């Protein structure tokens, strides 16, 4: 049984390996982050990383109409690009 923080890192690692679709990753990640994670026990930089990824995941939409009608939403290509940028900023945490 994984703790919420471990599960988030597991999801990130396995998404990057192609084991999750973007939609499944975003749904699972936001649920674990928003409901299961005890944010009080995170280090500041760790919180910044996990929070940044959650905000990105909340913006992903598989629906073209969302992306065309509301600039809050991002498509899969943009999500993957922004995720890579975010991870690069915090790469020392994901070793």
Z-matrix of the N, CA and C atoms (Angstrom, degrees):
N
C 1 1.470
C 2 1.525 1 109.91
N 3 1.311 2 116.99 1 121.83
C 4 1.468 3 121.27 2 -177.91
C 5 1.521 4 111.21 3 -90.81
N 6 1.316 5 115.08 4 142.15
C 7 1.463 6 119.82 5 171.28
C 8 1.524 7 107.63 6 -72.71
N 9 1.331 8 116.79 7 161.86
C 10 1.467 9 121.44 8 -175.16
C 11 1.527 10 112.01 9 -57.32
N 12 1.328 11 117.31 10 -44.75
C 13 1.464 12 119.94 11 -178.54
C 14 1.525 13 110.41 12 -62.70
N 15 1.338 14 117.01 13 -44.05
C 16 1.459 15 120.88 14 178.27
C 17 1.524 16 110.66 15 -61.48
N 18 1.318 17 116.02 16 -38.40
C 19 1.455 18 120.16 17 -179.27
C 20 1.534 19 110.38 18 -65.92
N 21 1.325 20 117.79 19 -38.28
C 22 1.466 21 120.32 20 178.21
C 23 1.527 22 110.58 21 -62.64
N 24 1.328 23 116.57 22 -45.62
C 25 1.470 24 120.01 23 178.04
C 26 1.536 25 110.83 24 -64.24
N 27 1.320 26 116.32 25 -38.92
C 28 1.464 27 121.28 26 176.37
C 29 1.529 28 110.32 27 -60.31
N 30 1.327 29 116.26 28 -45.90
C 31 1.466 30 120.60 29 179.25
C 32 1.526 31 111.64 30 -61.62
N 33 1.326 32 116.64 31 -45.30
C 34 1.470 33 121.09 32 179.79
C 35 1.526 34 109.86 33 -59.50
N 36 1.337 35 116.09 34 -51.91
C 37 1.467 36 121.59 35 -177.56
C 38 1.519 37 111.16 36 -58.80
N 39 1.320 38 116.40 37 -45.81
C 40 1.461 39 119.92 38 -176.44
C 41 1.522 40 112.67 39 -76.23
N 42 1.322 41 118.10 40 -28.84
C 43 1.468 42 119.96 41 172.88
C 44 1.528 43 109.38 42 -64.49
N 45 1.320 44 116.43 43 -43.92
C 46 1.463 45 120.42 44 -179.88
C 47 1.531 46 111.78 45 -64.63
N 48 1.334 47 116.92 46 -25.17
C 49 1.471 48 121.28 47 176.95
C 50 1.529 49 111.52 48 -85.97
N 51 1.338 50 116.89 49 -0.60
C 52 1.463 51 120.39 50 178.60
C 53 1.512 52 115.05 51 83.97
N 54 1.326 53 117.15 52 16.66
C 55 1.464 54 120.17 53 -176.72
C 56 1.536 55 113.50 54 -88.46
N 57 1.324 56 117.09 55 -7.43
C 58 1.465 57 122.04 56 176.24
C 59 1.518 58 108.42 57 -129.68
N 60 1.329 59 116.65 58 144.12
C 61 1.463 60 119.51 59 169.39
C 62 1.529 61 106.85 60 -71.49
N 63 1.318 62 116.44 61 160.55
C 64 1.464 63 119.86 62 178.60
C 65 1.523 64 110.15 63 -61.14
N 66 1.308 65 116.75 64 -41.97
C 67 1.461 66 120.71 65 -179.69
C 68 1.533 67 111.82 66 -61.61
N 69 1.332 68 116.31 67 -46.82
C 70 1.473 69 120.27 68 179.91
C 71 1.525 70 110.49 69 -64.72
N 72 1.334 71 116.58 70 -43.30
C 73 1.462 72 120.48 71 178.34
C 74 1.528 73 110.68 72 -58.47
N 75 1.316 74 116.94 73 -50.49
C 76 1.470 75 120.66 74 -176.54
C 77 1.527 76 111.55 75 -62.55
N 78 1.325 77 116.52 76 -42.70
C 79 1.470 78 119.98 77 179.11
C 80 1.526 79 111.63 78 -62.54
N 81 1.324 80 115.93 79 -48.41
C 82 1.461 81 121.04 80 -177.85
C 83 1.528 82 111.31 81 -67.30
N 84 1.331 83 115.94 82 -44.93
C 85 1.468 84 121.12 83 -177.52
C 86 1.519 85 111.05 84 -61.15
N 87 1.336 86 117.13 85 -48.52
C 88 1.469 87 119.15 86 -177.70
C 89 1.525 88 111.31 87 -65.04
N 90 1.317 89 116.79 88 -35.34
C 91 1.465 90 119.41 89 178.60
C 92 1.527 91 110.91 90 -65.60
N 93 1.322 92 116.84 91 -48.99
C 94 1.470 93 120.28 92 -179.43
C 95 1.530 94 109.89 93 -63.45
N 96 1.325 95 116.88 94 -44.97
C 97 1.473 96 120.75 95 -177.63
C 98 1.535 97 110.84 96 -63.75
N 99 1.313 98 117.28 97 -48.92
C 100 1.467 99 120.76 98 -173.43
C 101 1.519 100 114.19 99 -78.02
N 102 1.332 101 117.53 100 -28.78
C 103 1.468 102 119.75 101 -173.66
C 104 1.528 103 112.84 102 -106.89
N 105 1.335 104 116.64 103 -44.78
C 106 1.469 105 119.71 104 -170.20
C 107 1.528 106 115.45 105 -95.08
N 108 1.319 107 117.20 106 -25.11
C 109 1.467 108 119.89 107 -171.44
C 110 1.525 109 112.51 108 -78.90
N 111 1.342 110 115.58 109 130.75
C 112 1.462 111 121.50 110 173.19
C 113 1.529 112 107.52 111 -89.00
N 114 1.308 113 115.90 112 98.87
C 115 1.472 114 120.96 113 -172.87
C 116 1.524 115 113.27 114 -72.05
N 117 1.318 116 117.06 115 -18.61
C 118 1.474 117 120.55 116 -178.72
C 119 1.527 118 112.64 117 -65.31
N 120 1.333 119 116.22 118 -26.06
C 121 1.464 120 119.76 119 -175.90
C 122 1.522 121 113.94 120 -94.52
N 123 1.323 122 117.47 121 11.30
C 124 1.464 123 120.34 122 -179.68
C 125 1.522 124 110.49 123 -93.31
N 126 1.322 125 115.18 124 146.68
C 127 1.469 126 119.34 125 170.08
C 128 1.524 127 107.28 126 -70.66
N 129 1.324 128 115.85 127 157.52
C 130 1.464 129 120.48 128 -175.19
C 131 1.536 130 112.95 129 -57.43
N 132 1.331 131 116.88 130 -46.27
C 133 1.468 132 119.76 131 -177.93
C 134 1.527 133 110.82 132 -69.07
N 135 1.313 134 116.65 133 -34.05
C 136 1.457 135 121.00 134 178.25
C 137 1.532 136 110.21 135 -67.17
N 138 1.324 137 115.65 136 -43.03
C 139 1.467 138 120.36 137 176.49
C 140 1.527 139 109.75 138 -59.78
N 141 1.328 140 117.31 139 -44.14
C 142 1.468 141 121.79 140 -179.33
C 143 1.528 142 111.05 141 -59.47
N 144 1.328 143 116.62 142 -43.89
C 145 1.464 144 120.62 143 178.90
C 146 1.525 145 111.14 144 -63.86
N 147 1.321 146 116.70 145 -54.50
C 148 1.460 147 120.75 146 -174.74
C 149 1.525 148 111.75 147 -64.79
N 150 1.321 149 116.86 148 -37.46
C 151 1.466 150 122.25 149 177.09
C 152 1.532 151 110.72 150 -65.76
N 153 1.325 152 117.08 151 -43.91
C 154 1.475 153 121.18 152 179.50
C 155 1.523 154 111.01 153 -60.22
N 156 1.313 155 116.00 154 -42.55
C 157 1.470 156 119.79 155 179.98
C 158 1.528 157 110.37 156 -67.44
N 159 1.323 158 116.89 157 -38.55
C 160 1.464 159 119.72 158 178.21
C 161 1.526 160 110.68 159 -62.75
N 162 1.324 161 116.52 160 -44.14
C 163 1.471 162 119.44 161 179.32
C 164 1.525 163 111.44 162 -61.06
N 165 1.321 164 116.54 163 -38.15
C 166 1.470 165 120.35 164 175.57
C 167 1.534 166 110.60 165 -65.28
N 168 1.325 167 115.77 166 -46.14
C 169 1.470 168 120.92 167 -177.83
C 170 1.535 169 110.83 168 -61.13
N 171 1.310 170 116.47 169 -35.98
C 172 1.468 171 120.00 170 179.06
C 173 1.530 172 111.80 171 -68.03
N 174 1.316 173 116.46 172 -22.96
C 175 1.465 174 121.02 173 -178.42
C 176 1.525 175 113.45 174 -87.73
N 177 1.335 176 118.03 175 -17.73
C 178 1.456 177 120.44 176 -178.51
C 179 1.525 178 110.76 177 -66.99
N 180 1.328 179 115.81 178 134.95
C 181 1.465 180 120.78 179 171.30
C 182 1.521 181 109.10 180 -136.34
N 183 1.335 182 116.94 181 134.93
C 184 1.462 183 120.26 182 176.28
C 185 1.535 184 111.59 183 -82.05
N 186 1.336 185 116.47 184 -2.31
C 187 1.461 186 120.95 185 -173.47
C 188 1.522 187 111.59 186 -100.97
N 189 1.317 188 115.87 187 118.89
C 190 1.457 189 121.91 188 -178.16
C 191 1.529 190 111.70 189 -57.63
N 192 1.340 191 117.13 190 -37.45
C 193 1.468 192 120.19 191 -178.74
C 194 1.529 193 111.71 192 -63.07
N 195 1.335 194 117.62 193 -35.74
C 196 1.474 195 120.82 194 175.86
C 197 1.522 196 110.14 195 -61.11
N 198 1.317 197 115.14 196 -45.96
C 199 1.462 198 120.89 197 -175.10
C 200 1.527 199 110.67 198 -67.86
N 201 1.315 200 116.64 199 -37.21
C 202 1.463 201 120.82 200 -179.19
C 203 1.526 202 112.75 201 -75.16
N 204 1.324 203 117.36 202 -29.21
C 205 1.466 204 119.62 203 -173.82
C 206 1.521 205 114.56 204 -102.30
N 207 1.334 206 117.71 205 -9.50
C 208 1.459 207 119.21 206 -176.68
C 209 1.523 208 109.14 207 -149.07
N 210 1.315 209 117.24 208 117.50
C 211 1.469 210 119.15 209 -175.12
C 212 1.533 211 113.78 210 -76.27
N 213 1.328 212 117.58 211 1.94
C 214 1.457 213 120.53 212 171.66
C 215 1.528 214 109.97 213 -67.53
N 216 1.331 215 115.97 214 -38.89
C 217 1.459 216 121.13 215 -174.10
C 218 1.524 217 111.59 216 -80.87
N 219 1.343 218 114.48 217 147.83
C 220 1.465 219 120.60 218 177.34
C 221 1.529 220 109.38 219 -126.71
N 222 1.335 221 115.00 220 153.13
C 223 1.457 222 119.85 221 178.64
C 224 1.525 223 110.62 222 -87.10
N 225 1.322 224 115.54 223 179.23
C 226 1.463 225 120.53 224 -175.12
C 227 1.528 226 112.61 225 -63.55
N 228 1.322 227 116.98 226 -41.73
C 229 1.465 228 120.73 227 -179.83
C 230 1.526 229 110.63 228 -61.43
N 231 1.318 230 116.25 229 -46.14
C 232 1.473 231 121.00 230 179.38
C 233 1.520 232 110.40 231 -65.15
N 234 1.324 233 116.61 232 -41.54
C 235 1.467 234 120.56 233 178.32
C 236 1.529 235 109.99 234 -58.49
N 237 1.326 236 117.07 235 -48.24
C 238 1.469 237 120.63 236 -177.10
C 239 1.522 238 111.29 237 -64.11
N 240 1.332 239 116.56 238 -39.38
C 241 1.464 240 121.08 239 178.74
C 242 1.533 241 110.72 240 -64.51
N 243 1.333 242 116.48 241 -47.37
C 244 1.464 243 120.79 242 -178.41
C 245 1.534 244 111.35 243 -68.92
N 246 1.311 245 116.55 244 -34.57
C 247 1.470 246 120.31 245 176.67
C 248 1.527 247 109.58 246 -63.36
N 249 1.320 248 116.97 247 -45.62
C 250 1.470 249 121.20 248 179.32
C 251 1.527 250 110.65 249 -60.78
N 252 1.338 251 117.28 250 -41.33
C 253 1.473 252 121.21 251 178.10
C 254 1.527 253 110.66 252 -63.48
N 255 1.312 254 116.22 253 -43.16
C 256 1.471 255 121.37 254 -179.49
C 257 1.523 256 110.36 255 -63.41
N 258 1.319 257 116.25 256 -46.80
C 259 1.464 258 120.75 257 -179.23
C 260 1.526 259 110.58 258 -63.23
N 261 1.316 260 117.10 259 -38.82
C 262 1.463 261 120.75 260 179.52
C 263 1.532 262 111.03 261 -60.14
N 264 1.346 263 116.44 262 -38.93
C 265 1.469 264 121.28 263 178.80
C 266 1.529 265 112.11 264 -61.25
N 267 1.339 266 114.56 265 -32.27
C 268 1.472 267 119.94 266 -173.70
C 269 1.525 268 111.92 267 -117.94
N 270 1.346 269 117.62 268 25.73
C 271 1.464 270 119.62 269 -169.00
C 272 1.521 271 114.40 270 -58.05
N 273 1.316 272 117.00 271 -26.71
C 274 1.472 273 119.32 272 179.47
C 275 1.532 274 111.82 273 -64.11
N 276 1.334 275 118.47 274 -23.34
C 277 1.457 276 120.87 275 179.42
C 278 1.523 277 112.66 276 -79.51
N 279 1.323 278 116.83 277 -19.66
C 280 1.459 279 119.73 278 -173.61
C 281 1.521 280 113.69 279 -103.96
N 282 1.307 281 117.35 280 13.34
C 283 1.472 282 119.86 281 179.54
C 284 1.515 283 111.68 282 -69.58
